[in-house]
Amino acid sequence: MQFLKRFNRAKNTVLRRLKLHTLNTWLNITYRPPSWEPEKVKRVLLLRLDDKIGDMVVTTGTAKQLADNGYHVSVLTGNVCKSMLAFCDAVQQTYLYEKRMSLRSLRAQHFDVVIDFDDVVDYERLRLLFLLAPRHVIGFNKPNSTIYSPKLNWRNSEQHITERHRQVLALFNLPPAPFHYHLGRDPAAAALVAPLTLPADRRLIAINPFTGAEDKDFSREQVQCLIAHIRQHHQECRILLIGHSDKLQSLQIPTAEYVANSTINTAIEIVRNADLVISPDTSIVHIACAFNTPLLAVYNTRRLKDSGLVGYKIWAPNYSHATQIVTACPAIRDLSVTTLIQALDEKLTQLAH
């Protein structure tokens, strides 16, 4: 049985590669993209197919600048990011991405440009772009695919992720403007969070223990020690955890407060209301950046899976109210609690002045 599963996985991988190669070769032979004329562009579709929150938060900065300059901006993404964008006024329409989805409603929009921010090249993505048939597809690091035009190159470990978005915006000849993320406000989520932020005269510290990868998660001991230290030495502060209820319950810290049945939008509202956020997760880090919320961010030195670039540089908080800790430990859970507490105390001292 295990042999058959491995065989089928290997067969499917080979078939996907073959289909990708065949479609890409055919497009390279038959497709001739028109010259880039930004003044003719009206309708723009942004692709965020992997449903990653951090990527989508940054992308709202691009959506905002395009919308402010008169472009009709839509997004194709997954469930979580679709929920987050429901209250973002820079995005006119958000479509839910599913493999083998019907493209009738998307094709009916007659997009002038599709912007693909990812480095990923696979059959499903290439087929999607072919069937959407926009005038242009802007893409990164895809020199061997004719369907991408204009093509952009970006593989610089020393540049922040926002530089990738600035390259895209430069193609549209927009007037100079600062690049800021742009998140909306979900009234229902705000109502759920509001009682947990009281009383207003006490500082609210939000701790986000979990990420999308185990090597970046805080340990139970780290979270427990942070909470105990705050309660003993910073009694003027309140503590609220960010994350899914089931995962937070697994920490087995009975006195910890969090939003039951939390969502991405309740997380956004916690960060919006917090006086300090402590997080190893880039999604929460960049949500904090959107609101200029004081931040203590913790990163390890692992490279990004898709590009091999240095994650803690590209995905740094990148704003003045943020403090970034970079640990050489392969897993953040191995970072000394003493280091975390010292950084917390220093941050709270800064906020007091």
Helices and strands as residue ranges (DSSP letters): H 2-30, G 38-40, E 43-48, H 53-68, E 72-77, H 79-85, E 93-96, H 104-107, E 113-116, H 123-132, E 136-140, E 151-152, H 162-170, H 187-193, G 194-197, E 203-207, G 214-216, H 220-233, E 237-241, H 245-249, H 264-273, E 276-279, H 282-291, E 295-299, H 311-314, E 322-326, G 332-334, H 337-352
